[in-house]
Amino acid sequence: MASVIVFPEGIMEFLLGLSAATVAIAAFVWFLPILLIARSKKTSGGEKLVWILLVIFFSWFLWILYALVAPLSPQENRS
């Protein structure tokens, strides 16, 4: 005979809300480096696109590498 688990009233709504908040925070943390690179003035154009694609497809920690080594090539002064 199978036993039935009975949860206190409202616990399921709480757990679902907690799960949604966790997913939202995780999505924000994952998206933050992409946003930081996109708004950065260290690189532009194709180089910025490559860095964003690297972060998306390889690792969130590539943002740390971006912060340390970007730009890869010298940029001309634009006035």
Backbone hydrogen bonds, N-H to C=O, Kabsch-Sander energy under -0.5 kcal/mol:
donor,donor_aa,acceptor,acceptor_aa,energy
6,V,4,V,-0.5
7,F,5,I,-0.6
11,I,8,P,-1.7
14,F,10,G,-1.9
15,L,11,I,-2.6
16,L,12,M,-2.4
17,G,13,E,-2.3
18,L,14,F,-2.5
19,S,15,L,-2.2
20,A,16,L,-2.2
21,A,17,G,-2.2
22,T,18,L,-2.2
23,V,19,S,-2.4
24,A,20,A,-2.3
25,I,21,A,-2.4
26,A,22,T,-2.5
27,A,23,V,-2.5
28,F,24,A,-2.1
29,V,25,I,-2.5
30,W,26,A,-2.2
31,F,27,A,-2.3
32,L,28,F,-1.9
35,L,31,F,-2.1
36,L,32,L,-2.6
37,I,33,P,-2.4
38,A,34,I,-2.4
39,R,35,L,-1.9
40,S,36,L,-0.7
40,S,37,I,-0.7
47,E,44,S,-1.1
48,K,44,S,-0.7
49,L,45,G,-1.9
50,V,46,G,-2.4
51,W,47,E,-2.1
52,I,48,K,-2.3
53,L,49,L,-2.6
54,L,50,V,-2.5
55,V,51,W,-2.2
56,I,52,I,-2.4
57,F,53,L,-2.7
58,F,54,L,-2.4
59,S,54,L,-1.1
62,L,59,S,-1.3
63,W,60,W,-1.7
64,I,61,F,-0.7
65,L,61,F,-1.2
66,Y,62,L,-2.6
67,A,63,W,-2.5
68,L,64,I,-1.4
69,V,65,L,-2.6
70,A,66,Y,-2.1
79,S,77,N,-0.6
